[in-house]
Amino acid sequence: MIWERWRRSIRPAAQLPPLKPFEDVLEEAPVITLLIDSQQRVVAANEAARRYFDLEHTRLPASLVEATLEGNLVGVLRAGKPEGETQLVHRRRTVRTKLVPGPQPGETLMFLTDVSELRRLERVRQEFVANLVHELKTPITSLRLTAESLLGDPPARERARFADRLVREADMISRIIDNLRQLAELESAPQALEASAFDLVELVEELRPRVDRGHTLTIQAPGSLEVTTDRARLAQALGNLLDNAAKFSPPGTAIDVFLQPAEGGLRIGVRDHGPGISPEHWQRVFERFYKVDPARPREAGGFGLGLAITKHLVQALGGRVWTEAADDGGQVFLIELPAAP
């Protein structure tokens, strides 16, 4: 009705073409829309739907499954619920559905909204809260038990041991809070970069003590390699990768760092000789508190925040970071930075 009034306000009724609700109203709508007849055939699809399902006009009318390759949408149509949510198996996406009567008897308009990213963010938030509770509960429980032991007035030697444990657990909580604070700062707003020119090989040499725990550090580089970027941020990102490699490498093995020019920039790799990471974990290792092996002790595996901080630091530098399997075993983490302006 509103659409019809607008049409009549700009043209006399005699000059108006016949109203075509689907084509005129829904073609440019930013929501995926399918017009389905009584035989469950898609007779029309707007631009958003054609783009989403890679659908051509010439293929219509076609059955709902043939047009979309999604059998679950047939279930949605048959159920007849005005609103709902379903999984698209072929596209591995989550959509919110809405059904309303079509312009002709027996027809149905199916509106779809892709909520995959929203659901992913909800899962990340839930996992973050659960992991944060888990990481804080252990040291807090230890603090309480140790404090209760001190209330019992133990011998002097035991008091010293309990006091040392209190300090260590408090430091652990402090490190978690500091890491979370830094992540929040990196995510909240772009930070000003303090770019300077420096020798990247010298920077890696300065970080050598980070792996001096039963490991050796090898550096492969084409001589000196000057780079212009924020030195402090790159140092922290590389330091986190070296810490990670040292934690997961067997004692006595080497940690390899290679520096090489890349197309339009510079590539840095940190490779360990540990057991490696299965491909399904490669994307998620950069999430907060994500651990490939949840059973690994905190002291050995850290809090699961170092790689998340590294990702945000590298992104702030205008680069990207990822991981992949090394050619002859182990895992390699790579940073790619753009060329200096």
C-alpha positions as a Python dict, from the first residue, in 0.01 Angstrom:
ca = {
    (1, 'M'): (0, 0, 0),
    (2, 'I'): (279, 244, 89),
    (3, 'W'): (463, 153, -230),
    (4, 'E'): (148, 211, -439),
    (5, 'R'): (89, 554, -282),
    (6, 'W'): (443, 658, -360),
    (7, 'R'): (405, 548, -724),
    (8, 'R'): (85, 749, -761),
    (9, 'S'): (248, 1055, -605),
    (10, 'I'): (511, 1080, -877),
    (11, 'R'): (299, 978, -1183),
    (12, 'P'): (-65, 996, -1285),
    (13, 'A'): (-242, 662, -1248),
    (14, 'A'): (-291, 634, -1625),
    (15, 'Q'): (88, 635, -1681),
    (16, 'L'): (170, 376, -1417),
    (17, 'P'): (287, 34, -1542),
    (18, 'P'): (132, -270, -1375),
    (19, 'L'): (266, -321, -1024),
    (20, 'K'): (507, -613, -993),
    (21, 'P'): (563, -657, -620),
    (22, 'F'): (860, -894, -637),
    (23, 'E'): (1053, -724, -916),
    (24, 'D'): (980, -365, -812),
    (25, 'V'): (1002, -390, -435),
    (26, 'L'): (1241, -673, -361),
    (27, 'E'): (1493, -675, -644),
    (28, 'E'): (1725, -425, -473),
    (29, 'A'): (1646, -530, -116),
    (30, 'P'): (1958, -612, 88),
    (31, 'V'): (1804, -939, 210),
    (32, 'I'): (1807, -1275, 33),
    (33, 'T'): (1456, -1329, -104),
    (34, 'L'): (1305, -1625, -289),
    (35, 'L'): (954, -1643, -433),
    (36, 'I'): (832, -2004, -411),
    (37, 'D'): (514, -2140, -569),
    (38, 'S'): (276, -2407, -438),
    (39, 'Q'): (489, -2682, -596),
    (40, 'Q'): (799, -2573, -400),
    (41, 'R'): (960, -2426, -708),
    (42, 'V'): (1162, -2104, -699),
    (43, 'V'): (996, -1882, -957),
    (44, 'A'): (1190, -1564, -878),
    (45, 'A'): (1500, -1460, -683),
    (46, 'N'): (1620, -1108, -612),
    (47, 'E'): (1973, -986, -674),
    (48, 'A'): (2094, -1076, -324),
    (49, 'A'): (1961, -1432, -362),
    (50, 'R'): (2108, -1477, -710),
    (51, 'R'): (2446, -1364, -585),
    (52, 'Y'): (2432, -1575, -269),
    (53, 'F'): (2322, -1896, -443),
    (54, 'D'): (2507, -1826, -770),
    (55, 'L'): (2174, -1844, -950),
    (56, 'E'): (2093, -1736, -1305),
    (57, 'H'): (1757, -1604, -1425),
    (58, 'T'): (1754, -1864, -1700),
    (59, 'R'): (1748, -2150, -1448),
    (60, 'L'): (1413, -2040, -1306),
    (61, 'P'): (1164, -2174, -1231),
    (62, 'A'): (1342, -2463, -1059),
    (63, 'S'): (1284, -2674, -752),
    (64, 'L'): (1404, -2524, -424),
    (65, 'V'): (1678, -2787, -388),
    (66, 'E'): (1793, -2748, -748),
    (67, 'A'): (1808, -2370, -721),
    (68, 'T'): (1983, -2347, -383),
    (69, 'L'): (2148, -2692, -335),
    (70, 'E'): (2018, -2676, 23),
    (71, 'G'): (1780, -2952, 135),
    (72, 'N'): (1728, -2793, 477),
    (73, 'L'): (1541, -2505, 315),
    (74, 'V'): (1279, -2754, 198),
    (75, 'G'): (1235, -2857, 562),
    (76, 'V'): (1190, -2492, 658),
    (77, 'L'): (924, -2448, 391),
    (78, 'R'): (739, -2764, 491),
    (79, 'A'): (748, -2678, 861),
    (80, 'G'): (578, -2349, 778),
    (81, 'K'): (709, -2166, 1084),
    (82, 'P'): (703, -1790, 1025),
    (83, 'E'): (1054, -1744, 1167),
    (84, 'G'): (1341, -1975, 1246),
    (85, 'E'): (1707, -2056, 1192),
    (86, 'T'): (1874, -2334, 995),
    (87, 'Q'): (2209, -2456, 871),
    (88, 'L'): (2303, -2449, 504),
    (89, 'V'): (2499, -2770, 458),
    (90, 'H'): (2640, -2702, 112),
    (91, 'R'): (2766, -2356, 205),
    (92, 'R'): (2837, -2429, 570),
    (93, 'R'): (2653, -2116, 675),
    (94, 'T'): (2383, -2030, 927),
    (95, 'V'): (2078, -1834, 813),
    (96, 'R'): (1777, -1683, 985),
    (97, 'T'): (1456, -1759, 793),
    (98, 'K'): (1127, -1575, 761),
    (99, 'L'): (824, -1696, 562),
    (100, 'V'): (536, -1471, 452),
    (101, 'P'): (254, -1527, 202),
    (102, 'G'): (344, -1438, -155),
    (103, 'P'): (158, -1203, -390),
    (104, 'Q'): (-41, -1490, -547),
    (105, 'P'): (-241, -1765, -371),
    (106, 'G'): (-19, -2060, -279),
    (107, 'E'): (305, -1861, -314),
    (108, 'T'): (552, -1801, -32),
    (109, 'L'): (819, -1539, 12),
    (110, 'M'): (1124, -1681, 189),
    (111, 'F'): (1359, -1423, 340),
    (112, 'L'): (1707, -1536, 449),
    (113, 'T'): (1962, -1347, 656),
    (114, 'D'): (2313, -1487, 691),
    (115, 'V'): (2398, -1484, 1062),
    (116, 'S'): (2708, -1705, 1043),
    (117, 'E'): (2947, -1434, 1159),
    (118, 'L'): (2713, -1332, 1439),
    (119, 'R'): (2692, -1689, 1567),
    (120, 'R'): (3070, -1728, 1539),
    (121, 'L'): (3124, -1416, 1747),
    (122, 'E'): (2877, -1544, 2004),
    (123, 'R'): (3069, -1872, 2030),
    (124, 'V'): (3400, -1685, 2059),
    (125, 'R'): (3257, -1471, 2339),
    (126, 'Q'): (3119, -1773, 2524),
    (127, 'E'): (3447, -1960, 2487),
    (128, 'F'): (3640, -1653, 2599),
    (129, 'V'): (3436, -1616, 2916),
    (130, 'A'): (3460, -1989, 2992),
    (131, 'N'): (3836, -1994, 2931),
    (132, 'L'): (3895, -1679, 3136),
    (133, 'V'): (3704, -1830, 3428),
    (134, 'H'): (3909, -2149, 3394),
    (135, 'E'): (4242, -1966, 3378),
    (136, 'L'): (4166, -1747, 3680),
    (137, 'K'): (3995, -2012, 3891),
    (138, 'T'): (4305, -2229, 3923),
    (139, 'P'): (4544, -1965, 4064),
    (140, 'I'): (4271, -1811, 4280),
    (141, 'T'): (4192, -2152, 4430),
    (142, 'S'): (4561, -2205, 4493),
    (143, 'L'): (4587, -1863, 4659),
    (144, 'R'): (4299, -1945, 4893),
    (145, 'L'): (4436, -2287, 4990),
    (146, 'T'): (4781, -2144, 5052),
    (147, 'A'): (4641, -1859, 5261),
    (148, 'E'): (4437, -2107, 5467),
    (149, 'S'): (4755, -2307, 5526),
    (150, 'L'): (4931, -1996, 5655),
    (151, 'L'): (4645, -1934, 5896),
    (152, 'G'): (4736, -2263, 6061),
    (153, 'D'): (5071, -2113, 6173),
    (154, 'P'): (5300, -2368, 5999),
    (155, 'P'): (5676, -2394, 6075),
    (156, 'A'): (5903, -2121, 5944),
    (157, 'R'): (6030, -2333, 5651),
    (158, 'E'): (5672, -2407, 5539),
    (159, 'R'): (5571, -2043, 5579),
    (160, 'A'): (5847, -1940, 5339),
    (161, 'R'): (5733, -2201, 5085),
    (162, 'F'): (5371, -2094, 5114),
    (163, 'A'): (5465, -1726, 5079),
    (164, 'D'): (5667, -1805, 4765),
    (165, 'R'): (5365, -1984, 4618),
    (166, 'L'): (5141, -1688, 4696),
    (167, 'V'): (5377, -1457, 4509),
    (168, 'R'): (5396, -1691, 4206),
    (169, 'E'): (5019, -1732, 4179),
    (170, 'A'): (4964, -1356, 4220),
    (171, 'D'): (5221, -1291, 3947),
    (172, 'M'): (5040, -1538, 3722),
    (173, 'I'): (4708, -1356, 3767),
    (174, 'S'): (4885, -1025, 3706),
    (175, 'R'): (5032, -1152, 3376),
    (176, 'I'): (4689, -1269, 3258),
    (177, 'I'): (4539, -930, 3341),
    (178, 'D'): (4826, -743, 3170),
    (179, 'N'): (4787, -955, 2855),
    (180, 'L'): (4411, -899, 2848),
    (181, 'R'): (4461, -526, 2896),
    (182, 'Q'): (4705, -514, 2607),
    (183, 'L'): (4467, -712, 2384),
    (184, 'A'): (4185, -472, 2469),
    (185, 'E'): (4405, -173, 2380),
    (186, 'L'): (4511, -330, 2050),
    (187, 'E'): (4152, -410, 1955),
    (188, 'S'): (3986, -90, 2074),
    (189, 'A'): (4155, 168, 1852),
    (190, 'P'): (4454, 197, 1618),
    (191, 'Q'): (4769, 284, 1807),
    (192, 'A'): (5021, 534, 1673),
    (193, 'L'): (5325, 358, 1526),
    (194, 'E'): (5676, 472, 1608),
    (195, 'A'): (5850, 367, 1287),
    (196, 'S'): (6226, 360, 1262),
    (197, 'A'): (6486, 193, 1042),
    (198, 'F'): (6687, -91, 1200),
    (199, 'D'): (6870, -413, 1119),
    (200, 'L'): (6630, -705, 1157),
    (201, 'V'): (6912, -956, 1214),
    (202, 'E'): (7035, -751, 1512),
    (203, 'L'): (6682, -748, 1654),
    (204, 'V'): (6661, -1128, 1637),
    (205, 'E'): (7002, -1157, 1802),
    (206, 'E'): (6877, -943, 2090),
    (207, 'L'): (6590, -1188, 2133),
    (208, 'R'): (6819, -1492, 2149),
    (209, 'P'): (6790, -1521, 2533),
    (210, 'R'): (6416, -1590, 2490),
    (211, 'V'): (6500, -1943, 2371),
    (212, 'D'): (6800, -2010, 2595),
    (213, 'R'): (6623, -2295, 2777),
    (214, 'G'): (6789, -2604, 2638),
    (215, 'H'): (6745, -2488, 2276),
    (216, 'T'): (6968, -2333, 2015),
    (217, 'L'): (6867, -2052, 1782),
    (218, 'T'): (6969, -2051, 1417),
    (219, 'I'): (6922, -1745, 1197),
    (220, 'Q'): (6904, -1766, 819),
    (221, 'A'): (6926, -1427, 646),
    (222, 'P'): (7088, -1276, 337),
    (223, 'G'): (7336, -1071, 542),
    (224, 'S'): (7206, -761, 715),
    (225, 'L'): (6842, -679, 643),
    (226, 'E'): (6717, -329, 711),
    (227, 'V'): (6348, -279, 785),
    (228, 'T'): (6143, 29, 871),
    (229, 'T'): (5861, -34, 1116),
    (230, 'D'): (5775, -8, 1485),
    (231, 'R'): (6071, -185, 1642),
    (232, 'A'): (5917, -241, 1986),
    (233, 'R'): (5600, -400, 1849),
    (234, 'L'): (5786, -625, 1609),
    (235, 'A'): (6020, -729, 1889),
    (236, 'Q'): (5725, -829, 2108),
    (237, 'A'): (5557, -1021, 1825),
    (238, 'L'): (5878, -1210, 1745),
    (239, 'G'): (5948, -1269, 2112),
    (240, 'N'): (5605, -1429, 2155),
    (241, 'L'): (5670, -1661, 1859),
    (242, 'L'): (6010, -1758, 2001),
    (243, 'D'): (5853, -1828, 2342),
    (244, 'N'): (5589, -2042, 2175),
    (245, 'A'): (5848, -2236, 1975),
    (246, 'A'): (6058, -2299, 2286),
    (247, 'K'): (5757, -2431, 2480),
    (248, 'F'): (5669, -2690, 2218),
    (249, 'S'): (6015, -2798, 2105),
    (250, 'P'): (6189, -3097, 2267),
    (251, 'P'): (6496, -3004, 2477),
    (252, 'G'): (6816, -2986, 2277),
    (253, 'T'): (6647, -2908, 1945),
    (254, 'A'): (6699, -2596, 1741),
    (255, 'I'): (6459, -2312, 1678),
    (256, 'D'): (6507, -2174, 1329),
    (257, 'V'): (6443, -1814, 1228),
    (258, 'F'): (6460, -1721, 862),
    (259, 'L'): (6441, -1370, 720),
    (260, 'Q'): (6391, -1312, 350),
    (261, 'P'): (6253, -1053, 112),
    (262, 'A'): (5902, -1130, -12),
    (263, 'E'): (5691, -988, -289),
    (264, 'G'): (5631, -629, -189),
    (265, 'G'): (5776, -668, 159),
    (266, 'L'): (5954, -895, 405),
    (267, 'R'): (5884, -1241, 543),
    (268, 'I'): (5992, -1372, 883),
    (269, 'G'): (5957, -1736, 983),
    (270, 'V'): (5996, -1902, 1324),
    (271, 'R'): (6013, -2279, 1303),
    (272, 'D'): (6016, -2534, 1585),
    (273, 'H'): (6092, -2908, 1579),
    (274, 'G'): (5799, -3012, 1794),
    (275, 'P'): (5507, -3244, 1717),
    (276, 'G'): (5336, -2989, 1492),
    (277, 'I'): (4974, -2874, 1482),
    (278, 'S'): (4689, -3040, 1294),
    (279, 'P'): (4553, -2822, 1010),
    (280, 'E'): (4211, -2784, 1173),
    (281, 'H'): (4377, -2580, 1451),
    (282, 'W'): (4581, -2346, 1228),
    (283, 'Q'): (4324, -2066, 1218),
    (284, 'R'): (4214, -2094, 1579),
    (285, 'V'): (4558, -2088, 1746),
    (286, 'F'): (4546, -1707, 1721),
    (287, 'E'): (4227, -1687, 1928),
    (288, 'R'): (4241, -1582, 2292),
    (289, 'F'): (4293, -1872, 2535),
    (290, 'Y'): (4281, -2129, 2253),
    (291, 'K'): (4501, -2429, 2323),
    (292, 'V'): (4565, -2718, 2088),
    (293, 'D'): (4616, -2945, 2390),
    (294, 'P'): (4391, -2825, 2676),
    (295, 'A'): (4545, -3084, 2909),
    (296, 'R'): (4890, -2927, 2881),
    (297, 'P'): (4994, -2765, 3213),
    (298, 'R'): (4975, -2387, 3234),
    (299, 'E'): (5341, -2364, 3319),
    (300, 'A'): (5434, -2550, 3000),
    (301, 'G'): (5176, -2417, 2759),
    (302, 'G'): (5116, -2062, 2878),
    (303, 'F'): (4776, -1894, 2890),
    (304, 'G'): (4689, -1902, 2521),
    (305, 'L'): (4722, -1524, 2487),
    (306, 'G'): (5066, -1480, 2329),
    (307, 'L'): (4962, -1571, 1974),
    (308, 'A'): (4648, -1357, 1997),
    (309, 'I'): (4864, -1059, 2097),
    (310, 'T'): (5108, -1140, 1815),
    (311, 'K'): (4827, -1139, 1558),
    (312, 'H'): (4707, -794, 1665),
    (313, 'L'): (5060, -654, 1683),
    (314, 'V'): (5138, -772, 1330),
    (315, 'Q'): (4807, -637, 1198),
    (316, 'A'): (4887, -301, 1359),
    (317, 'L'): (5213, -306, 1160),
    (318, 'G'): (5013, -358, 841),
    (319, 'G'): (5117, -721, 801),
    (320, 'R'): (4971, -1067, 846),
    (321, 'V'): (5065, -1376, 1045),
    (322, 'W'): (4979, -1740, 986),
    (323, 'T'): (5107, -2090, 1054),
    (324, 'E'): (5169, -2401, 850),
    (325, 'A'): (5348, -2733, 874),
    (326, 'A'): (5725, -2729, 821),
    (327, 'D'): (5856, -2933, 530),
    (328, 'D'): (6038, -3193, 740),
    (329, 'G'): (5842, -3185, 1065),
    (330, 'G'): (5751, -2929, 1323),
    (331, 'Q'): (5553, -2610, 1282),
    (332, 'V'): (5645, -2274, 1133),
    (333, 'F'): (5484, -1939, 1213),
    (334, 'L'): (5524, -1672, 949),
    (335, 'I'): (5499, -1294, 955),
    (336, 'E'): (5476, -1093, 635),
    (337, 'L'): (5531, -718, 655),
    (338, 'P'): (5479, -464, 378),
    (339, 'A'): (5768, -273, 230),
    (340, 'A'): (5858, 51, 403),
    (341, 'P'): (5684, 358, 254),
}
